[in-house]
Amino acid sequence: MANSPQARKRIRQTERRSAVNRTRRGRIRTLIKNVELAIDSGDAAAAREALKVAQPDIMRGVAKGVIQKNTAARKISRLSSRIKSLSA
């Protein structure tokens, strides 16, 4: 258990930031799932729009330190290639 006031404050800050990060990560997962559902339905236009909505949030997650840069790039790249193969 934290004994010093500084340690107690750090615990409070960590809890708040963890909650924010959990929310951000969940939002990113939901948006990615929306893109995948659009791809699975076979609608290339809807999938493109869903990716257009998801991409800024994924990159914002990188900027905020919620996910790593290469992870975001990999997810966007794989979704884009799936959409591209869908429309071809």
C-alpha positions in Angstrom: 0.0 0.0 0.0 1.2 3.5 -0.8 2.4 5.4 2.2 3.5 8.8 0.9 1.1 11.4 -0.5 3.0 11.3 -3.8 2.5 7.6 -4.2 -1.2 7.9 -3.4 -1.5 10.6 -6.0 0.3 8.4 -8.6 -2.2 5.6 -7.9 -5.1 8.0 -8.5 -3.6 9.3 -11.7 -2.9 5.8 -12.9 -6.5 4.7 -12.3 -7.8 7.7 -14.2 -5.4 7.2 -17.2 -6.1 3.5 -17.3 -9.8 4.1 -17.6 -9.2 6.6 -20.4 -6.9 4.2 -22.2 -9.4 1.3 -21.8 -12.1 3.5 -23.4 -9.8 4.5 -26.3 -8.7 0.9 -26.9 -12.3 -0.3 -26.8 -13.4 2.4 -29.3 -10.5 1.3 -31.7 -11.6 -2.3 -31.4 -15.2 -1.5 -32.1 -14.3 0.6 -35.2 -12.1 -2.2 -36.5 -14.9 -4.7 -36.0 -17.2 -2.4 -37.9 -14.8 -2.4 -40.9 -14.5 -6.2 -40.7 -18.3 -6.6 -40.6 -18.6 -4.4 -43.7 -15.9 -6.5 -45.4 -17.7 -9.7 -44.5 -21.0 -8.4 -45.8 -19.3 -7.9 -49.2 -20.1 -4.2 -49.4 -16.8 -2.5 -50.6 -18.2 1.0 -50.4 -19.4 0.6 -46.8 -16.1 -1.0 -45.9 -14.2 1.9 -47.4 -16.3 4.4 -45.4 -15.9 2.4 -42.2 -12.1 2.4 -42.7 -12.2 6.1 -43.4 -13.9 6.6 -40.0 -11.6 4.1 -38.2 -8.3 5.2 -39.5 -8.0 8.6 -37.6 -9.0 7.0 -34.3 -6.4 4.2 -34.8 -3.7 6.8 -35.5 -4.9 8.9 -32.5 -4.4 5.8 -30.4 -0.8 5.7 -31.6 -0.4 9.4 -30.7 -1.8 8.9 -27.2 0.3 5.8 -26.6 -2.6 3.3 -26.4 -1.3 1.1 -29.3 2.1 0.9 -31.0 2.8 2.5 -34.3 3.6 -0.8 -36.2 0.5 -2.4 -34.8 -1.7 0.4 -36.1 0.1 0.3 -39.5 -0.4 -3.4 -39.7 -4.1 -3.3 -38.9 -4.8 -0.5 -41.4 -2.7 -2.2 -44.1 -4.5 -5.5 -43.7 -7.9 -4.0 -43.7 -7.0 -1.9 -46.8 -5.8 -4.9 -48.7 -8.9 -6.9 -47.7 -11.1 -4.0 -49.0 -9.0 -3.8 -52.2 -9.4 -7.5 -52.9 -13.1 -7.2 -52.2 -13.7 -4.6 -54.9 -11.4 -6.3 -57.4 
